Amino acid sequence: MPEVAVTRTDVAEARRRLATDRFVLVDVVLPGEAREGRPGEPVRARESEPAVAQPDVPSVADQLGLDTEGLDWFGRPDEPPRAEFLGDRAGLVVPVVHEERIVHVHVVVTERFVTSVHRGQPEFVRSFSERLSHEQPSDPVAVLFLLLGQALSSFRRAAVQALLEAEELEDDMFAARRPEQVFRLSNLRRRAALLHHFLRPFLEVTDDVLTRRMLSPAFPQERRRLAREFQTSGRLVLADIESLQEATRRAFASYSSLIAGEQNGVINRLAIVSVIFLPLSFLTGFFGMNFAFLTDELETRDEFWLLAVGLQVLAVLVSLYLLHRTRIWRRLRDDD
């Protein structure tokens, strides 16, 4: 690969170089910011900025002088992840994690050039340019696999960071449970679903295309190696995301267990109070009855207080003794 040189230019110069240069990488930045994708629904235009069809404006492929057959999606917003082999070229819509959002980079690669289109300027493009100058891939296909590896790395970093945060949050819950921890757990669970929602469909379509290409005897061995490495890395990153999903589910289960434990403690305390005061309530009702023994035999105030207070103290002592014996029995049973 020749020495990498990064140059900002206009569309006309990019079109000329795509037609003449033997090896060129063209990155097109479209106006507007990349919008966040949400689990279960495609990325849509904001209500304040509705997507309006403009048939008179040429597409990105037309402006760059590319063969537009099969490239109607190239540069179009709200495109889902895709991977297609179009004869002498391949087209992809690659999801990339940028801060708290999922952005999409559209890529067309041939034997002579790699063209990418995205909205806004994610950090991913700058880091990819730096890596490109260090790695110096031998051809545009190697550049494509380098870009795909960089996209997987963005998903891996996001998944590992969220996984560590979920584990730390679970440890904090056991130290001191706070209401805001539920909100943080919900955000982590949503982030895991977002990562899985966008990465898994992309890996499925790329695996299908790469598997069919590797079945061809004309597919070079070096590209087979790059394809296998990408498939292996994709499965590992997907496993990291699934680990994040499992960690968030486990953290929610731990939080629910802590709440259930606290509720059980409250119920146990109420049960103890009920056991103590239930005999007292019975005695109160008993002495509130108007029958002959109470009116004829208990003639003095001292006899009344001795019988009433003595029975209540006896009931409390018996209740406490039974509770103590019950706890000892449970502790011995648990030890066994």
BELKALIN-V104971 format. One record per run of one state. SS is the DSSP state (H for helix, E for strand, L for the rest). FROM is the first residue (numbers start at 1). TO is the last residue. If there is no record, write none. Layout:
SS,FROM,TO
SS,FROM,TO
//
This chain:
L,1,10
H,11,20
L,21,23
E,24,30
L,31,37
E,38,38
L,39,40
E,41,41
L,42,46
H,47,49
L,50,59
H,60,64
L,65,81
E,82,85
L,86,89
E,90,98
L,99,100
E,101,109
L,110,112
E,113,119
L,120,122
H,123,135
L,136,139
H,140,175
L,176,179
H,180,214
L,215,220
H,221,287
L,288,291
H,292,296
L,297,300
H,301,335
L,336,336
//
